[in-house]
Amino acid sequence: MDADPKCPACGCEHAYPDGSLWTCPECGHEWNPQDSATAPGNDMVIRDANGNVLADGDTVTVIKDLKVKGSSLVVKGGTKVKNIRLADGGDGHDIACKISGIGAMNLKSEFVKKS
């Protein structure tokens, strides 16, 4: 018997089948094990606030005002950010970019939409 798949989001070993999808009891993530994007050995897919898949080099738009930690600067909603890099910056910050007037920083994908 094959081992049950681990959750691609958190690595939990206690995932269970729910219809045609698998569900993780720890983080609530649902996935299809036959989907190539979540198959073992592939990197995680990073999605924007609308669910669109992001890739290196994409242009995104910030969807809300974001305070820059450690300074009085604010990244205004509607700011376009070109040529993003997908990276694991820690604490959910999965986009590395340069914003004109502010400089290099990391963003969370939940606060951007693909342009």
N, C-alpha and C positions, 0 to 999 in steps of 0.2 A: 504494500500500500504506500502511495506517495505521501510525503509529509505535506501538511497544510501550508499554504503560502503565508509568508510574513507580510505584515502591513508595509507598503512602500513608503508611507508617510512617516511612521514612527518606529518601524521594525518590530512591532508587537507580534509575539508568536501565538496569540490566542484569538486570531481572526476566525470568523465562522461564515459559512455560506448563507446567503439570504436571497433566494431565487437565483437569478443568473449572476448576481454580484457577490463579492465578499465584503464583509463589514468588520471594522476594527472596534472592539469594545472600549479601548483606551482613548482613542482620539476621534472616533466616529467616522473615519475616512471610509468611503466605499469605492471599490474598483472592480474591474473585470480582469481576471487573470490572463485572458487571451489577448487583451489589448497590448500592443507592442510598446506603448509609451510607459506602461507600468510593469512590464515584464522584468523579472530579475536580471540584473546586470546592466540595465539602462539607468541613466541619470534621471532624477526627478524632473517632471515637467513643471515649469514655472508659469503661472497664469496671472493675468492682470485682474483688476476689479470686476471686469465683465466676463471673465472666463476665457479670454483669448490667450492662446499660447504665445509666450514671449521667446525671442531668440536674440543672440548677440547681434549688435548693430542696429536693432530696432529703434524707432523713435516713439517715445511715450509722452503723455500729458499728465501732469499732476492733477488730481481731482479735488483736492482740498488744501487749504493753507496748512503748511507743516513748519513747526518751529525747529530751528537748527539747534541741537543740543549744545550747550556751552557757549552760546552767543545770543545776541539780540536779533539776529537775522531770521527772516521768514521766507520760505519758498511758497510763493503765492499759487493758489489754485489756477490752473490754466497754463502754467509754465510748461513749455515744450522742452524735453530733454532728448538730445540726439545721441546716437551711437552708444547705447547702453551695453554693459557687460554683465552677464549673469554670473554671480559669485555667491559663495556662502560667507557672508560677512558676520554671521552670528546674530542671535536674537531676532531672527526672521528677516533681517535685512539681506535680500537676495539680489539686489541690483546695485552695481557699482557704476557711477557716472560722474560727469563733470557738469556743473550748472554754472552758466555765465553769471558773474557777479558774486558767486558764493564759493565755487571751487569744487574740488573732488569730495564726494560723499557717497554714502550708501542709502538706498531707499528700500522700503518694503513694497512688494508688488501689489499689495492690497490697496495702495494709495495712488496707483497710476492706471491709465488706460492706454491701450495701443493706439497710435495715431495712423 
